[in-house]
Amino acid sequence: MNSFLYDGNCPFCNNTAKRLKSICLSKEIEFYSFRNLSPEKLQSIHMALTEEVLTANIQFIYKGFRYPGFFAIRKLAIHLKFYRYFFWILYLPLVPIIGILLMNYLKLRTGHESKK
């Protein structure tokens, strides 16, 4: 099973996950607030999932690989309504740098860092 994990206590993460879930076309992707899962369940999803990792960024576990933050959105984009036709833009040079900076800016602006 593929899993998208987010911090349910963070308004930015929570709103992002709700929006992505509403436009996700794949029935094979589960969306979870990591706050509702036991440490054992997190470890069964992926060995690298700790509270520190999950508090820092959203995570997308896809076919056993872990994609954090911007890379989670980029990997998920192919499964999203409308965005699936434009996901390739996220793989262009310099786009990851811009995406990471933008996500960090939005997290700071919405108070994500104070939720740790």
C-alpha positions in Angstrom: 0.0 0.0 0.0 1.2 3.5 -0.8 0.9 6.0 2.0 0.8 9.8 2.2 1.6 10.9 5.8 1.2 14.4 7.2 1.1 16.2 10.6 -2.6 16.5 11.5 -1.7 19.1 14.1 -0.2 21.4 11.5 -2.7 23.6 9.6 -0.5 23.8 6.4 0.1 20.0 6.3 -3.6 19.2 7.2 -5.0 21.5 4.5 -2.5 20.3 1.9 -3.3 16.6 2.6 -7.1 17.3 2.5 -6.8 19.1 -0.9 -4.5 16.4 -2.3 -6.8 13.6 -1.1 -9.8 15.3 -2.7 -8.2 15.3 -6.1 -6.3 12.0 -5.9 -7.4 9.5 -8.5 -5.6 6.5 -7.1 -7.4 4.1 -4.7 -4.1 2.6 -3.8 -2.9 5.7 -1.9 -3.9 6.1 1.7 -3.7 9.5 3.5 -2.8 9.4 7.2 -2.1 11.9 9.9 0.9 10.3 11.6 -0.5 11.6 14.9 -3.2 8.9 14.6 -0.8 6.0 14.0 1.3 4.0 16.6 5.1 3.9 16.2 4.8 0.3 15.3 2.4 1.0 12.5 4.7 3.8 11.2 7.6 1.4 11.2 5.6 -1.2 9.3 4.9 1.5 6.6 8.6 2.5 6.3 11.6 2.0 8.6 12.7 5.6 8.3 9.5 7.1 9.7 10.1 8.8 13.1 8.2 11.6 14.7 11.1 13.9 13.9 11.0 13.1 10.2 7.2 13.3 10.0 7.0 16.6 11.9 9.5 18.2 9.5 7.8 17.3 6.2 5.0 15.5 4.6 6.0 12.0 3.5 4.9 9.9 0.6 5.8 6.2 0.7 5.4 4.9 -2.8 6.4 1.3 -3.7 8.6 1.1 -0.6 10.5 4.4 -1.3 10.2 7.5 0.9 9.7 10.9 -0.7 9.7 13.9 1.7 8.2 17.4 1.2 8.3 18.8 -2.3 9.4 15.4 -3.7 6.3 13.8 -2.1 4.1 16.3 -4.0 6.1 15.7 -7.2 5.7 11.9 -7.0 2.0 12.2 -6.1 1.2 14.6 -8.9 0.8 11.9 -11.5 -2.2 10.6 -9.6 -3.9 13.9 -9.2 -6.8 15.3 -11.3 -5.7 17.8 -13.9 -2.2 18.0 -12.4 -1.3 14.6 -13.9 -1.1 16.1 -17.3 1.5 18.7 -16.1 3.5 16.7 -13.5 6.5 16.6 -15.8 7.1 20.3 -15.2 8.1 19.4 -11.6 11.0 17.4 -13.0 12.5 20.3 -15.0 15.9 21.7 -13.8 15.7 24.2 -11.0 12.1 23.4 -10.2 13.0 21.3 -7.2 15.0 24.1 -5.7 12.1 26.5 -6.2 9.6 24.0 -4.9 11.6 23.3 -1.7 12.0 27.1 -1.1 8.3 27.7 -1.7 7.2 24.9 0.6 9.5 26.1 3.4 8.2 29.6 3.0 4.6 28.4 3.2 5.4 26.3 6.3 6.9 29.2 8.0 4.1 31.6 7.0 1.4 29.2 8.4 3.2 28.5 11.7 4.3 25.0 10.9 7.7 25.4 12.6 6.1 26.4 15.9 4.1 23.1 15.9 7.2 20.9 16.4 
